[in-house]
């Protein structure tokens, strides 16, 4: 069918010639299941013998309180604080021209919003460039579309014309995937997520009502993508059956793209 979260942890940049990678970008609101779906696609492609890498967000898996998750309750606040202070370097290091343009078009309000957005964009640009140099499928469980949504939230700006121009500037993945989940399920997942967090970690988390504003923003992004003739897959993995179907849809598209490149080579 044609039609976001925490700060991601990105891989170290990899140098080398461009061997024709296939980039897959998932996008959608917080708690819609992007990371779970991305991991499932990674597993399916790997089982089929396809070289694949996952650039995943740093949010722990949300399937029950394992020992690692209990440890994360202690370390998460320190990790969040470290990321915030590390982001201060983003204000002094040289910026990509496109990053500067996006920050001018959708300027975040407040110093914390500026730090988080700049750090996110800087790391994303670096990882995207590195991914293009790999001979493999690279899956981003959140990328530029989620970055654009976050910028809109931090700036309190959801101007349709500004968003249209911003989308036109973004790097284009080979496979773009919109992950949809009903609003009531998002609310339940976000509520459970907050309940598992400590008081310090909650200081760095968006309030539920703010996070749910992403639903409307992504709906607008869907419309703008269609208006610009940008194709994307629309999947929903809210349950096991839906997840399996979504994985099959994405894997089929990845194989189709890889086959097309072989024919052109």
Beta strands, then each sheet from edge to edge (+ up, - down):
strand 1: 22-27
strand 2: 52-55
strand 3: 137-140
strand 4: 175-179
strand 5: 233-235
sheet 1: 2+ 3+ 1+ 4+ 5+
end
